Amino acid sequence: MAEAKGAVAAEKPLNRRKAVPVLFLQGSHYDVGFDMGRTFSSIIKSFIASYQNLRDFEKEYKTDAGRDAYDKTLANMKQRYPYYVKEMQGIADGAKVPFYQLFLLQMDDLIGTINDNHIPRNDTGGCSSLAIKTEDNFILGHTEDAFGETLNHFYIASVHITPTPEDAAAGATEERFASLCYAGHLPGYTMGYNNNGLVFSINTLSPMILKPGNTPRTFITRALLTAKNMADAERILKDEGLGIGNGFSVNMIWTDEKCQRQIYNVEVAPDLNSNSSMLNIHNFDKEPLIHTNKYLRLPLKEVIGPIIDSSNARLETIHSHPVPKSDSDIKNILSDTENKEFQVFQEKTDSIIKTIAAGLFDLNKMTWSIYINKPSISEPVAVLPIHFSNLKTCGSC
């Protein structure tokens, strides 16, 4: 059968490539999105063609319930975050792919479970985050785990947003940040930093009951890139008036203008009784921050299955190591493959979830190191400088 005109065939799966594309961008939300889409068009098209979950999302989109959830969510985002919708439209236009496919990627489980949201789901995840504060070190380490199709389908965007007058009137602000991005996705739902003193990583979490139509987590983490301080981050995560529709946790190290630093983990979940997100904020002072893909503090019902089994196994593995005190300790933990089924650094060829990259933020050196292979036995493929240029009293600390 001949291929439909304009269709993109999925490329043959590649082995793990030692490459991290980095793009520096300036302009309005739409312009930044357009240049991101144009530059990475082939990667985005390849991902869209190969990502099986998107086929499932499209099936749900064609149902009455799915289309209603899509339309309601898009309408709410056009009202709440119109400039991020424009950014996504720019990505679609630049890459020459349909906008609805990219928006389905942002909805994720909000559309994927629309017709079976109240039955046990076999969600799958694998990100592990670890942060330490010692006399000598402030470090955040993270394994970026995703479905196998995401391997080799990501890039880093270093962005300076200058909003148009129309976007500024809608609430957009000037932004400077760097984020690892899955192909075709908004920046923010992975790891990175902004110029206001934030470094962060994200862990996917899976509440049993979701709220389709509410803010997708990828929009909230995109907005988090604008946060000026911890109080501002809490406001963004709370999302008063609507609230998140699905779940995640964010691991943050905040640096203030006096160069004082604090480590936080915030668990975020839909609040079924109010129009705002449910939050649990924990400050880590003496003990290390350790988080995977399960709720550790918020009391809510979450899914059963591989995402929880994997999280429990990785937590057990991480806690079996001595308490980390250095970057080498963190690299060793993030590289652990002792558990044969649920590895911290998931590199098994038959695994649905794979570690596509690992990141190490060293705030003494002010560097972000990105590894493609296990960080304990490989050199970083990229080492990017961290700039806190908006901290005027102390520069980059």
FENGI-V654028 format. One record per pair of residues at least 4 apart in sequence whose ideal C-beta (glycine too) atoms are under 8 Angstrom apart, sorted by the first residue. I is the first residue (numbers start at 1). J is the second residue. D is the distance in whole Angstrom. If there is no record, write none. Layout:
<<I & J & D> <I & J & D>>
//
This chain:
<<3 & 7 & 5> <3 & 9 & 7> <8 & 45 & 5> <8 & 46 & 7> <8 & 48 & 7> <8 & 49 & 5> <9 & 49 & 6> <10 & 46 & 7> <10 & 49 & 4> <10 & 50 & 4> <11 & 46 & 5> <11 & 49 & 7> <11 & 50 & 7> <13 & 50 & 8> <13 & 148 & 8> <14 & 151 & 8> <14 & 152 & 5> <16 & 151 & 6> <16 & 152 & 7> <16 & 347 & 8> <16 & 372 & 6> <16 & 373 & 7> <17 & 152 & 5> <17 & 372 & 7> <18 & 372 & 5> <18 & 373 & 7> <18 & 381 & 5> <19 & 152 & 8> <19 & 372 & 8> <19 & 381 & 7> <20 & 155 & 7> <20 & 156 & 6> <20 & 357 & 7> <20 & 370 & 5> <20 & 372 & 7> <20 & 381 & 5> <20 & 382 & 5> <21 & 40 & 7> <21 & 43 & 8> <21 & 155 & 4> <21 & 156 & 7> <22 & 155 & 7> <22 & 156 & 5> <22 & 157 & 8> <22 & 158 & 7> <22 & 382 & 7> <22 & 384 & 7> <23 & 35 & 8> <23 & 36 & 7> <23 & 39 & 5> <23 & 40 & 7> <23 & 155 & 6> <23 & 156 & 7> <23 & 157 & 6> <23 & 158 & 7> <24 & 158 & 5> <25 & 32 & 5> <25 & 35 & 6> <25 & 36 & 6> <25 & 157 & 6> <25 & 158 & 7> <25 & 159 & 5> <25 & 160 & 7> <26 & 32 & 7> <26 & 159 & 8> <26 & 160 & 5> <26 & 162 & 7> <27 & 31 & 3> <27 & 32 & 5> <27 & 35 & 7> <27 & 160 & 8> <27 & 161 & 7> <27 & 162 & 6> <28 & 32 & 7> <28 & 86 & 8> <28 & 161 & 7> <28 & 162 & 6> <28 & 163 & 6> <28 & 164 & 5> <28 & 167 & 7> <29 & 33 & 6> <29 & 83 & 4> <29 & 84 & 7> <29 & 86 & 5> <29 & 87 & 4> <29 & 90 & 7> <29 & 161 & 6> <29 & 163 & 7> <29 & 164 & 8> <29 & 167 & 6> <29 & 172 & 7> <30 & 34 & 6> <30 & 86 & 5> <30 & 87 & 7> <30 & 89 & 7> <30 & 90 & 4> <30 & 164 & 8> <31 & 35 & 6> <31 & 90 & 7> <32 & 36 & 6> <32 & 87 & 6> <32 & 90 & 7> <32 & 157 & 8> <32 & 159 & 6> <32 & 161 & 6> <33 & 37 & 6> <33 & 86 & 7> <33 & 87 & 4> <33 & 88 & 6> <33 & 89 & 7> <33 & 90 & 3> <33 & 91 & 4> <33 & 92 & 8> <33 & 93 & 8> <33 & 94 & 7> <34 & 38 & 6> <34 & 90 & 4> <34 & 91 & 7> <34 & 93 & 6> <34 & 94 & 4> <35 & 39 & 6> <35 & 90 & 8> <35 & 94 & 6> <36 & 40 & 6> <36 & 90 & 7> <36 & 91 & 6> <36 & 94 & 7> <36 & 157 & 6> <36 & 181 & 8> <37 & 41 & 6> <37 & 44 & 6> <37 & 90 & 6> <37 & 91 & 4> <37 & 92 & 6> <37 & 93 & 7> <37 & 94 & 3> <37 & 95 & 4> <37 & 96 & 8> <37 & 97 & 8> <37 & 184 & 8> <38 & 94 & 4> <38 & 95 & 7> <39 & 94 & 8> <40 & 44 & 5> <40 & 95 & 7> <40 & 155 & 6> <40 & 183 & 6> <41 & 45 & 6> <41 & 94 & 7> <41 & 95 & 4> <41 & 96 & 6> <41 & 97 & 8> <42 & 46 & 6> <43 & 47 & 6> <43 & 152 & 8> <43 & 153 & 6> <43 & 155 & 7> <43 & 183 & 5> <44 & 48 & 6> <44 & 91 & 7> <44 & 95 & 4> <44 & 97 & 6> <44 & 183 & 5> <44 & 184 & 4> <45 & 49 & 6> <45 & 95 & 7> <45 & 96 & 8> <45 & 97 & 6> <46 & 50 & 6> <46 & 153 & 6> <46 & 183 & 7> <47 & 51 & 6> <47 & 149 & 7> <47 & 150 & 7> <47 & 153 & 4> <47 & 182 & 8> <47 & 183 & 4> <47 & 184 & 6> <48 & 54 & 6> <48 & 97 & 6> <48 & 101 & 6> <48 & 183 & 8> <48 & 184 & 6> <50 & 149 & 5> <50 & 153 & 8> <51 & 55 & 8> <51 & 105 & 8> <51 & 147 & 7> <51 & 149 & 5> <51 & 150 & 8> <52 & 56 & 7> <52 & 147 & 8> <52 & 149 & 7> <53 & 57 & 6> <53 & 108 & 8> <53 & 112 & 7> <53 & 147 & 6> <54 & 58 & 6> <54 & 101 & 6> <54 & 104 & 6> <54 & 105 & 7> <55 & 59 & 7> <56 & 60 & 7> <56 & 112 & 6> <57 & 61 & 6> <57 & 104 & 4> <57 & 105 & 8> <57 & 107 & 7> <57 & 108 & 8> <57 & 111 & 5> <57 & 112 & 6> <58 & 62 & 7> <58 & 101 & 8> <58 & 104 & 7> <59 & 63 & 8> <59 & 66 & 8> <60 & 65 & 8> <60 & 66 & 4> <60 & 111 & 5> <60 & 112 & 6> <60 & 114 & 5> <60 & 115 & 6> <61 & 66 & 5> <61 & 67 & 6> <61 & 70 & 6> <61 & 100 & 7> <61 & 104 & 6> <61 & 111 & 6> <62 & 66 & 7> <62 & 67 & 7> <63 & 67 & 7> <63 & 114 & 7> <63 & 115 & 6> <64 & 68 & 6> <65 & 69 & 6> <65 & 114 & 5> <65 & 115 & 6> <66 & 70 & 6> <66 & 111 & 6> <66 & 114 & 5> <66 & 115 & 7> <67 & 71 & 6> <68 & 72 & 6> <69 & 73 & 6> <69 & 107 & 8> <69 & 110 & 7> <69 & 111 & 6> <69 & 114 & 5> <69 & 212 & 4> <69 & 213 & 6> <70 & 74 & 6> <70 & 100 & 7> <70 & 103 & 7> <70 & 104 & 7> <70 & 107 & 7> <70 & 111 & 6> <71 & 75 & 6> <72 & 76 & 6> <72 & 212 & 7> <72 & 213 & 4> <73 & 77 & 6> <73 & 103 & 8> <73 & 107 & 6> <73 & 110 & 7> <73 & 212 & 7> <73 & 213 & 5> <73 & 214 & 8> <73 & 216 & 7> <73 & 245 & 7> <74 & 78 & 6> <74 & 85 & 7> <74 & 103 & 6> <75 & 79 & 7> <76 & 80 & 6> <76 & 213 & 6> <76 & 214 & 7> <76 & 215 & 7> <76 & 242 & 6> <77 & 81 & 5> <77 & 82 & 8> <77 & 84 & 7> <77 & 85 & 5> <77 & 215 & 7> <77 & 216 & 8> <77 & 219 & 6> <78 & 82 & 5> <78 & 85 & 5> <80 & 215 & 7> <80 & 219 & 8> <80 & 241 & 8> <80 & 242 & 6> <81 & 85 & 6> <81 & 219 & 6> <81 & 222 & 7> <81 & 223 & 7> <82 & 86 & 6> <82 & 167 & 7> <82 & 170 & 5> <83 & 87 & 7> <83 & 163 & 6> <83 & 167 & 4> <83 & 170 & 6> <83 & 171 & 8> <83 & 172 & 4> <84 & 88 & 7> <84 & 186 & 6> <84 & 219 & 6> <84 & 222 & 5> <84 & 223 & 7> <85 & 89 & 6> <86 & 90 & 6> <86 & 167 & 7> <87 & 91 & 7> <87 & 186 & 7> <87 & 222 & 8> <88 & 92 & 6> <88 & 99 & 7> <88 & 102 & 5> <88 & 103 & 7> <88 & 106 & 7> <88 & 186 & 6> <89 & 93 & 6> <89 & 99 & 6> <90 & 94 & 6> <91 & 95 & 6> <91 & 102 & 6> <91 & 184 & 6> <92 & 96 & 8> <92 & 97 & 5> <92 & 98 & 7> <92 & 99 & 4> <92 & 101 & 8> <92 & 102 & 5> <95 & 184 & 7> <97 & 101 & 6> <97 & 102 & 7> <97 & 184 & 7> <98 & 102 & 8> <99 & 103 & 6> <100 & 104 & 6> <101 & 105 & 7> <101 & 184 & 8> <102 & 106 & 7> <102 & 184 & 5> <102 & 185 & 8> <103 & 107 & 7> <104 & 111 & 6> <105 & 182 & 8> <105 & 184 & 6> <105 & 185 & 6> <106 & 185 & 7> <106 & 186 & 6> <106 & 216 & 5> <106 & 218 & 5> <106 & 219 & 7> <107 & 111 & 4> <107 & 112 & 8> <107 & 212 & 8> <107 & 216 & 5> <108 & 112 & 6> <108 & 216 & 7> <108 & 217 & 8> <108 & 218 & 7> <108 & 246 & 7> <109 & 113 & 5> <109 & 121 & 8> <109 & 123 & 7> <109 & 206 & 7> <109 & 210 & 6> <109 & 246 & 6> <110 & 114 & 7> <110 & 210 & 6> <110 & 211 & 8> <110 & 212 & 5> <110 & 214 & 8> <110 & 216 & 6> <110 & 245 & 5> <110 & 246 & 6> <111 & 212 & 7> <113 & 117 & 5> <113 & 121 & 6> <113 & 210 & 6> <114 & 212 & 6> <116 & 121 & 8> <117 & 209 & 7> <117 & 210 & 6> <117 & 212 & 8> <118 & 208 & 8> <118 & 209 & 7> <120 & 208 & 8> <120 & 303 & 6> <120 & 304 & 5> <120 & 305 & 7> <121 & 206 & 7> <121 & 208 & 8> <121 & 303 & 5> <121 & 304 & 8> <121 & 305 & 7> <122 & 303 & 8> <122 & 305 & 4> <122 & 306 & 6> <122 & 307 & 8> <123 & 204 & 8> <123 & 206 & 4> <123 & 303 & 5> <123 & 305 & 6> <123 & 306 & 7> <123 & 307 & 4> <124 & 147 & 8> <124 & 305 & 8> <124 & 306 & 5> <124 & 307 & 5> <124 & 310 & 7> <124 & 352 & 6> <124 & 353 & 5> <125 & 145 & 7> <125 & 203 & 8> <125 & 204 & 5> <125 & 206 & 7> <125 & 292 & 8> <125 & 293 & 4> <125 & 307 & 4> <125 & 310 & 7> <125 & 311 & 7> <125 & 353 & 7> <126 & 143 & 7> <126 & 145 & 3> <126 & 146 & 8> <126 & 292 & 8> <126 & 293 & 7> <126 & 310 & 6> <126 & 314 & 8> <126 & 342 & 8> <126 & 346 & 5> <126 & 353 & 4> <126 & 354 & 8> <126 & 355 & 7> <127 & 142 & 7> <127 & 143 & 6> <127 & 144 & 6> <127 & 145 & 5> <127 & 201 & 7> <127 & 202 & 7> <127 & 203 & 5> <127 & 204 & 7> <127 & 292 & 7> <127 & 293 & 6> <128 & 142 & 7> <128 & 143 & 5> <128 & 145 & 8> <128 & 203 & 8> <128 & 290 & 8> <128 & 291 & 8> <128 & 292 & 5> <128 & 314 & 5> <128 & 318 & 7> <128 & 334 & 7> <128 & 344 & 5> <129 & 140 & 7> <129 & 141 & 7> <129 & 142 & 5> <129 & 143 & 8> <129 & 201 & 5> <129 & 203 & 6> <129 & 251 & 4> <129 & 265 & 8> <129 & 289 & 7> <129 & 290 & 7> <129 & 291 & 5> <129 & 292 & 8> <130 & 140 & 8> <130 & 141 & 5> <130 & 142 & 8> <130 & 288 & 6> <130 & 289 & 7> <130 & 290 & 6> <130 & 318 & 7> <130 & 324 & 7> <130 & 330 & 6> <130 & 333 & 6> <130 & 334 & 7> <131 & 139 & 7> <131 & 140 & 4> <131 & 141 & 7> <131 & 251 & 6> <131 & 253 & 6> <131 & 263 & 5> <131 & 284 & 7> <131 & 288 & 6> <131 & 289 & 4> <132 & 137 & 6> <132 & 138 & 8> <132 & 139 & 5> <132 & 288 & 5> <132 & 289 & 8> <132 & 324 & 5> <132 & 325 & 7> <132 & 329 & 8> <132 & 330 & 7> <133 & 137 & 8> <133 & 138 & 6> <133 & 261 & 7> <133 & 263 & 6> <133 & 284 & 7> <133 & 285 & 7> <134 & 138 & 8> <134 & 325 & 6> <134 & 326 & 8> <136 & 325 & 8> <136 & 326 & 8> <136 & 364 & 7> <137 & 325 & 7> <137 & 326 & 6> <137 & 327 & 7> <137 & 362 & 7> <137 & 364 & 6> <138 & 253 & 6> <138 & 261 & 5> <138 & 263 & 8> <138 & 362 & 8> <138 & 363 & 4> <138 & 364 & 7> <139 & 326 & 8> <139 & 327 & 6> <139 & 330 & 6> <139 & 360 & 7> <139 & 361 & 7> <139 & 362 & 6> <139 & 363 & 7> <140 & 199 & 6> <140 & 200 & 8> <140 & 201 & 6> <140 & 251 & 6> <140 & 253 & 5> <140 & 263 & 8> <140 & 289 & 8> <140 & 359 & 8> <140 & 360 & 8> <140 & 361 & 4> <141 & 327 & 8> <141 & 330 & 4> <141 & 331 & 7> <141 & 333 & 8> <141 & 334 & 5> <141 & 358 & 7> <141 & 359 & 7> <141 & 360 & 5> <141 & 361 & 8> <141 & 375 & 8> <142 & 191 & 5> <142 & 201 & 4> <142 & 251 & 7> <142 & 334 & 8> <142 & 358 & 7> <142 & 359 & 5> <142 & 360 & 8> <143 & 334 & 5> <143 & 344 & 6> <143 & 345 & 6> <143 & 346 & 8> <143 & 355 & 5> <143 & 357 & 8> <143 & 358 & 5> <144 & 154 & 8> <144 & 180 & 6> <144 & 190 & 6> <144 & 191 & 6> <144 & 355 & 7> <144 & 356 & 5> <144 & 357 & 5> <144 & 358 & 7> <144 & 359 & 7> <145 & 346 & 6> <145 & 353 & 5> <145 & 354 & 7> <145 & 355 & 5> <145 & 356 & 7> <146 & 150 & 4> <146 & 151 & 8> <146 & 182 & 7> <146 & 353 & 7> <146 & 354 & 7> <146 & 356 & 6> <147 & 352 & 6> <147 & 353 & 6> <147 & 354 & 8> <148 & 351 & 7> <148 & 352 & 6> <148 & 353 & 7> <148 & 354 & 5> <149 & 153 & 7> <150 & 154 & 6> <150 & 182 & 6> <150 & 183 & 8> <150 & 354 & 8> <150 & 356 & 5> <151 & 354 & 5> <151 & 356 & 5> <152 & 356 & 8> <153 & 182 & 7> <153 & 183 & 4> <154 & 180 & 6> <154 & 181 & 6> <154 & 182 & 5> <154 & 183 & 6> <154 & 190 & 8> <154 & 356 & 6> <154 & 357 & 7> <155 & 180 & 8> <155 & 181 & 6> <155 & 183 & 7> <156 & 178 & 6> <156 & 179 & 7> <156 & 180 & 5> <156 & 181 & 7> <156 & 192 & 8> <156 & 370 & 7> <156 & 382 & 7> <156 & 384 & 7> <157 & 178 & 7> <157 & 179 & 6> <157 & 181 & 5> <157 & 187 & 5> <158 & 177 & 8> <158 & 178 & 4> <158 & 384 & 8> <159 & 175 & 7> <159 & 176 & 7> <159 & 177 & 6> <159 & 178 & 7> <159 & 179 & 8> <159 & 187 & 7> <160 & 174 & 8> <160 & 175 & 7> <160 & 176 & 5> <161 & 172 & 7> <161 & 173 & 8> <161 & 174 & 6> <161 & 175 & 4> <161 & 176 & 8> <162 & 174 & 6> <163 & 167 & 4> <163 & 168 & 5> <163 & 172 & 4> <163 & 173 & 7> <163 & 174 & 7> <164 & 168 & 7> <164 & 172 & 8> <165 & 169 & 6> <166 & 170 & 7> <167 & 171 & 8> <167 & 172 & 4> <168 & 172 & 5> <168 & 173 & 7> <173 & 226 & 6> <175 & 194 & 7> <175 & 225 & 6> <175 & 226 & 5> <176 & 194 & 7> <176 & 195 & 4> <176 & 387 & 8> <176 & 389 & 7> <176 & 390 & 7> <177 & 187 & 7> <177 & 192 & 6> <177 & 193 & 7> <177 & 194 & 4> <177 & 195 & 7> <177 & 225 & 4> <178 & 192 & 5> <178 & 193 & 6> <178 & 368 & 7> <178 & 384 & 7> <179 & 187 & 4> <179 & 188 & 6> <179 & 190 & 6> <179 & 191 & 7> <179 & 192 & 3> <179 & 225 & 7> <180 & 190 & 4> <180 & 191 & 6> <180 & 192 & 6> <180 & 357 & 7> <180 & 359 & 7> <180 & 370 & 7> <181 & 185 & 6> <181 & 186 & 8> <181 & 187 & 5> <181 & 190 & 7> <182 & 189 & 7> <182 & 190 & 7> <185 & 189 & 6> <185 & 218 & 6> <186 & 218 & 5> <186 & 219 & 7> <186 & 221 & 8> <186 & 222 & 4> <187 & 192 & 7> <187 & 222 & 6> <187 & 225 & 7> <188 & 192 & 7> <188 & 202 & 8> <188 & 218 & 7> <188 & 221 & 4> <188 & 222 & 4> <188 & 223 & 8> <188 & 224 & 6> <188 & 225 & 5> <189 & 202 & 5> <189 & 217 & 7> <189 & 218 & 5> <189 & 221 & 5> <189 & 222 & 8> <189 & 248 & 8> <190 & 201 & 7> <190 & 202 & 6> <191 & 200 & 6> <191 & 201 & 4> <191 & 202 & 7> <191 & 359 & 5> <191 & 361 & 8> <192 & 199 & 8> <192 & 200 & 7> <192 & 225 & 7> <192 & 368 & 8> <193 & 198 & 6> <193 & 199 & 4> <193 & 200 & 7> <193 & 361 & 7> <193 & 368 & 7> <193 & 386 & 5> <194 & 198 & 5> <194 & 225 & 5> <194 & 226 & 7> <194 & 227 & 7> <195 & 387 & 6> <195 & 388 & 6> <195 & 389 & 5> <195 & 390 & 4> <195 & 391 & 8> <196 & 227 & 6> <196 & 228 & 5> <196 & 229 & 7> <196 & 388 & 7> <196 & 390 & 5> <196 & 391 & 7> <197 & 229 & 7> <197 & 254 & 6> <197 & 255 & 4> <197 & 256 & 6> <197 & 257 & 8> <197 & 388 & 5> <197 & 390 & 8> <197 & 391 & 5> <197 & 397 & 8> <198 & 224 & 8> <198 & 227 & 6> <198 & 233 & 7> <198 & 252 & 6> <198 & 253 & 8> <198 & 254 & 6> <198 & 255 & 8> <199 & 252 & 7> <199 & 253 & 5> <199 & 361 & 4> <199 & 363 & 7> <199 & 368 & 8> <199 & 386 & 7> <200 & 224 & 7> <200 & 250 & 6> <200 & 251 & 6> <200 & 252 & 5> <200 & 253 & 8> <201 & 250 & 7> <201 & 251 & 5> <201 & 359 & 7> <202 & 221 & 6> <202 & 248 & 6> <202 & 249 & 7> <202 & 250 & 6> <202 & 251 & 8> <203 & 248 & 6> <203 & 249 & 5> <203 & 250 & 8> <203 & 251 & 7> <203 & 291 & 5> <203 & 292 & 6> <203 & 293 & 5> <204 & 217 & 8> <204 & 247 & 8> <204 & 248 & 6> <204 & 293 & 6> <204 & 307 & 8> <205 & 247 & 4> <205 & 248 & 5> <205 & 249 & 6> <205 & 267 & 7> <205 & 268 & 8> <205 & 269 & 7> <205 & 293 & 6> <205 & 294 & 7> <205 & 295 & 6> <205 & 302 & 7> <206 & 246 & 8> <206 & 247 & 6> <206 & 293 & 7> <206 & 302 & 5> <206 & 303 & 4> <206 & 307 & 6> <207 & 246 & 7> <207 & 247 & 5> <207 & 269 & 5> <207 & 270 & 6> <207 & 295 & 8> <207 & 300 & 6> <207 & 301 & 7> <207 & 302 & 6> <207 & 303 & 8> <208 & 300 & 8> <208 & 301 & 4> <208 & 302 & 6> <208 & 303 & 6> <209 & 270 & 7> <209 & 272 & 6> <209 & 301 & 7> <210 & 245 & 6> <210 & 246 & 5> <210 & 270 & 6> <211 & 243 & 7> <211 & 244 & 8> <211 & 245 & 4> <211 & 246 & 8> <211 & 270 & 4> <211 & 272 & 7> <212 & 245 & 6> <213 & 245 & 7> <214 & 242 & 6> <214 & 243 & 5> <214 & 244 & 6> <214 & 245 & 3> <214 & 270 & 7> <215 & 219 & 5> <215 & 220 & 6> <215 & 239 & 5> <215 & 242 & 5> <215 & 243 & 7> <215 & 244 & 5> <215 & 245 & 6> <216 & 220 & 8> <216 & 244 & 8> <216 & 245 & 6> <216 & 246 & 7> <217 & 221 & 6> <217 & 244 & 6> <217 & 245 & 8> <217 & 246 & 5> <217 & 247 & 7> <217 & 248 & 5> <217 & 268 & 7> <218 & 222 & 6> <219 & 223 & 6> <220 & 224 & 6> <220 & 236 & 7> <220 & 237 & 6> <220 & 239 & 6> <220 & 244 & 6> <220 & 268 & 7> <220 & 277 & 8> <221 & 225 & 8> <221 & 248 & 7> <221 & 250 & 7> <223 & 227 & 8> <223 & 236 & 5> <224 & 233 & 6> <224 & 236 & 5> <224 & 237 & 7> <224 & 250 & 7> <226 & 232 & 8> <226 & 236 & 7> <227 & 232 & 5> <227 & 233 & 4> <227 & 236 & 6> <228 & 232 & 4> <228 & 390 & 8> <229 & 233 & 7> <229 & 254 & 7> <229 & 256 & 7> <230 & 234 & 6> <230 & 252 & 7> <230 & 254 & 5> <230 & 262 & 7> <230 & 264 & 7> <231 & 235 & 7> <232 & 236 & 7> <233 & 237 & 6> <233 & 250 & 8> <233 & 252 & 7> <233 & 254 & 8> <233 & 266 & 8> <234 & 238 & 6> <234 & 266 & 8> <234 & 279 & 7> <234 & 281 & 7> <235 & 240 & 8> <237 & 244 & 8> <237 & 250 & 7> <237 & 266 & 6> <237 & 268 & 5> <237 & 277 & 6> <237 & 279 & 6> <238 & 243 & 8> <238 & 276 & 5> <238 & 277 & 5> <238 & 279 & 6> <239 & 243 & 5> <239 & 244 & 6> <239 & 276 & 6> <239 & 277 & 5> <240 & 275 & 7> <240 & 276 & 5> <241 & 275 & 6> <241 & 276 & 7> <242 & 275 & 6> <242 & 276 & 8> <243 & 270 & 6> <243 & 271 & 6> <243 & 274 & 7> <243 & 275 & 5> <243 & 276 & 5> <243 & 277 & 5> <243 & 278 & 8> <244 & 268 & 6> <244 & 269 & 7> <244 & 270 & 6> <244 & 277 & 4> <245 & 270 & 6> <246 & 270 & 7> <247 & 267 & 8> <247 & 268 & 6> <247 & 269 & 5> <247 & 270 & 7> <247 & 295 & 8> <247 & 302 & 8> <248 & 268 & 6> <249 & 265 & 6> <249 & 266 & 6> <249 & 267 & 5> <249 & 268 & 6> <249 & 291 & 6> <249 & 295 & 8> <250 & 265 & 7> <250 & 266 & 5> <250 & 268 & 7> <251 & 263 & 8> <251 & 264 & 8> <251 & 265 & 5> <251 & 289 & 6> <251 & 291 & 6> <252 & 263 & 7> <252 & 264 & 5> <252 & 265 & 8> <252 & 266 & 7> <253 & 261 & 6> <253 & 262 & 7> <253 & 263 & 5> <253 & 264 & 8> <253 & 361 & 7> <253 & 363 & 6> <254 & 261 & 7> <254 & 262 & 5> <254 & 264 & 7> <255 & 259 & 6> <255 & 260 & 7> <255 & 261 & 5> <255 & 363 & 7> <255 & 388 & 6> <255 & 391 & 7> <255 & 397 & 5> <256 & 260 & 5> <256 & 261 & 8> <256 & 391 & 7> <257 & 391 & 5> <257 & 392 & 7> <257 & 393 & 4> <257 & 394 & 6> <258 & 393 & 7> <258 & 394 & 7> <259 & 391 & 8> <259 & 394 & 5> <259 & 397 & 4> <261 & 363 & 7> <262 & 283 & 6> <263 & 283 & 7> <263 & 284 & 4> <263 & 285 & 8> <263 & 289 & 5> <264 & 281 & 6> <264 & 282 & 7> <264 & 283 & 6> <264 & 284 & 7> <265 & 281 & 8> <265 & 282 & 5> <265 & 284 & 7> <265 & 289 & 5> <265 & 291 & 5> <266 & 279 & 6> <266 & 280 & 7> <266 & 281 & 5> <266 & 282 & 8> <267 & 279 & 7> <267 & 280 & 5> <267 & 295 & 6> <267 & 296 & 7> <267 & 297 & 6> <267 & 298 & 5> <268 & 277 & 5> <268 & 278 & 7> <268 & 279 & 6> <269 & 277 & 7> <269 & 278 & 5> <269 & 295 & 7> <269 & 298 & 5> <269 & 300 & 6> <270 & 277 & 7> <270 & 278 & 7> <271 & 275 & 8> <271 & 276 & 6> <271 & 277 & 6> <271 & 278 & 4> <278 & 298 & 6> <278 & 300 & 7> <280 & 297 & 4> <280 & 298 & 5> <282 & 297 & 6> <284 & 288 & 7> <284 & 289 & 4> <287 & 323 & 8> <288 & 323 & 6> <288 & 324 & 6> <290 & 315 & 7> <290 & 318 & 6> <290 & 319 & 7> <291 & 296 & 7> <292 & 310 & 7> <292 & 311 & 4> <292 & 314 & 5> <292 & 315 & 6> <293 & 307 & 5> <293 & 308 & 8> <293 & 310 & 7> <293 & 311 & 5> <294 & 302 & 7> <294 & 307 & 7> <294 & 308 & 5> <294 & 311 & 4> <294 & 312 & 7> <294 & 315 & 8> <295 & 300 & 6> <295 & 302 & 6> <302 & 308 & 7> <303 & 307 & 6> <303 & 308 & 7> <304 & 308 & 6> <305 & 309 & 7> <306 & 310 & 6> <306 & 352 & 8> <307 & 311 & 6> <308 & 312 & 6> <309 & 313 & 6> <309 & 342 & 7> <310 & 314 & 6> <310 & 342 & 4> <310 & 353 & 7> <311 & 315 & 6> <312 & 316 & 6> <313 & 317 & 6> <313 & 339 & 5> <313 & 341 & 7> <313 & 342 & 4> <314 & 318 & 6> <314 & 339 & 8> <314 & 342 & 6> <314 & 343 & 8> <314 & 344 & 5> <315 & 319 & 6> <316 & 320 & 6> <317 & 321 & 8> <317 & 336 & 5> <317 & 338 & 6> <317 & 339 & 6> <317 & 344 & 6> <318 & 333 & 6> <318 & 336 & 8> <318 & 344 & 7> <321 & 329 & 7> <321 & 332 & 7> <321 & 333 & 5> <321 & 336 & 7> <322 & 329 & 7> <324 & 329 & 4> <324 & 330 & 5> <324 & 333 & 6> <325 & 329 & 6> <326 & 330 & 7> <327 & 331 & 6> <327 & 360 & 6> <327 & 362 & 6> <328 & 332 & 6> <328 & 376 & 8> <329 & 333 & 7> <330 & 334 & 6> <330 & 360 & 7> <331 & 335 & 6> <331 & 360 & 7> <331 & 375 & 4> <331 & 376 & 5> <332 & 336 & 7> <332 & 376 & 5> <333 & 344 & 7> <334 & 344 & 6> <334 & 345 & 6> <334 & 358 & 5> <334 & 374 & 8> <334 & 375 & 6> <334 & 376 & 8> <335 & 344 & 7> <335 & 345 & 5> <335 & 358 & 8> <335 & 374 & 4> <335 & 375 & 6> <335 & 376 & 4> <335 & 377 & 7> <336 & 343 & 7> <336 & 344 & 4> <336 & 345 & 6> <337 & 343 & 4> <337 & 344 & 7> <337 & 345 & 6> <337 & 347 & 7> <337 & 374 & 7> <338 & 343 & 8> <339 & 343 & 6> <339 & 344 & 8> <342 & 346 & 8> <343 & 347 & 7> <343 & 348 & 7> <343 & 351 & 8> <343 & 355 & 8> <345 & 355 & 5> <345 & 358 & 7> <345 & 374 & 5> <346 & 351 & 5> <346 & 353 & 6> <346 & 354 & 5> <346 & 355 & 5> <347 & 351 & 8> <347 & 354 & 7> <347 & 355 & 6> <347 & 374 & 7> <348 & 354 & 8> <356 & 372 & 8> <357 & 370 & 6> <357 & 371 & 7> <357 & 372 & 6> <358 & 370 & 7> <358 & 371 & 4> <358 & 374 & 8> <358 & 375 & 5> <359 & 368 & 6> <359 & 369 & 7> <359 & 370 & 6> <359 & 371 & 7> <360 & 368 & 7> <360 & 369 & 5> <360 & 371 & 7> <360 & 375 & 7> <360 & 380 & 8> <361 & 367 & 8> <361 & 368 & 5> <361 & 386 & 7> <362 & 366 & 7> <362 & 367 & 5> <362 & 368 & 8> <362 & 369 & 7> <363 & 386 & 7> <363 & 397 & 8> <366 & 385 & 6> <366 & 386 & 5> <366 & 387 & 8> <366 & 396 & 6> <366 & 397 & 7> <367 & 383 & 5> <367 & 384 & 7> <367 & 385 & 6> <367 & 386 & 6> <368 & 383 & 7> <368 & 384 & 5> <368 & 385 & 8> <368 & 386 & 6> <369 & 375 & 8> <369 & 380 & 4> <369 & 382 & 7> <369 & 383 & 5> <369 & 384 & 8> <370 & 380 & 6> <370 & 381 & 6> <370 & 382 & 5> <370 & 383 & 8> <370 & 384 & 7> <371 & 375 & 4> <371 & 378 & 6> <371 & 379 & 8> <371 & 380 & 5> <371 & 381 & 7> <372 & 378 & 7> <372 & 381 & 5> <373 & 377 & 7> <373 & 378 & 4> <374 & 378 & 6> <375 & 380 & 7> <386 & 396 & 7> <387 & 396 & 6> <388 & 394 & 8> <388 & 395 & 7> <388 & 396 & 5> <388 & 397 & 6> <389 & 395 & 7> <389 & 396 & 7> <391 & 395 & 7> <391 & 396 & 7> <391 & 397 & 7>>
//
